Every structure is written in C-alpha cells, then in structure tokens.
C-alpha cells in the first residue's frame, strides 16, 4: 500500500502536473486536450478516493498530515505549510 502522505500530495499536485501535460499535447488538437484533462481528473479522483477510504482513515483523527517548514532559518519570518485530511 502506498503511503497516505504521498497519495495526498498526488491528489493536490496532479492538476498542476496535468496543466503541463495539457500544454504539451495542445498542438495535437482539442480531442487530445480533452483526453488528457480526463486522465488528470481521474488520477486525482483515484488518489483522493484511496486516501479517504484507506484502512487508516477509520482509526486516526488526523490522516495523512504533511507539515513543511519553508525558510525555517530565515531571519525575517519562517513560513509553515501544513495540509492534511
């Protein structure tokens, strides 16, 4: 089974990767763009479904927590990013 943190990141960043993929297939025409958009949406949906319906979802209050400290050693203000399901 995949790590839930990776699935959560996949769910969040699949549309961003999909934009790049759509940009690449755009010269092939509207039909290719639509198929790529459908593929990206399905990948995102599958990742989200796997996170929500995992066995760990029933046993944990906070699931798939990802906490990232950006510029932690900054002299100005450290930025913290946290997202979870």
N, C-alpha and C positions, 0 to 999 in steps of 0.2 A: 504494500500500500504506500502511496506517495505521502510525503509529509504535508500536513494541512497548511503549514505556512507557505510552502511552495505553491500549493493549489490556490491559496488566497492571492498570492502575488500574480499567479497566472490569470486569475479572474480579473484582477484590476488592470493588468498591463497588456492583456490580449488585444483590447481595442486599439491601444497605441501602436502595437506591432502591426495590427490589421490596417491601420492607416497607411503605413509604409508599404505593405503588400498591395493594397489597392492602388497606390500611386505607381507601383511597378507594373501592374497589369493594366493600367488605364489605357495605354496605347493599343491594347488588344480589342477595345470596344466596350460598349455598355454591358453586354452579356457577361463578359469576364469579370467586370467590376461587381456586378450583382452576385455572381457565384462566390467571389472572394469575400464579399460582405456577409453572405450567408454562412460561409465557412467560419469566419471570425466570430460571428454571433453564436454559432453552435459550440465552438470551442469554449467561449466564455460561459455559456449556459451549462455545459458539461462540467467545467471546473467548479462553478458555483454549486451545482447540484451535488457533486462529490463532497464538497466542504459541508454543506448543510446536512446531508443525510449520512455522514460518516458515523461510525460507532462511538467515536469520542464526543460527538455532539450531545448525546444524552447524558454524559457523565461529567461534563465540565461547564462551569458557569461562563467562563470566557474561553473562546475557542479560537485557535489559530492566531494568537497575538503576535504581531510583528512590531517591534519597537526599534526605531532607528534614531541615533543621535547624530545630527549633522552639525558640523563646525563646533564640536564639543570643546575644543581647546581654544575657541575664539575669544579674543579679549572684549569683543563687543557684546554679543548676546548669542548663546548657543540656541540652535534650532532643534526641536524634538518633533519627530513624526511618529505617530502611533496609529495603527488601524487594526481592527480585529472584528471578528464575527462572534 
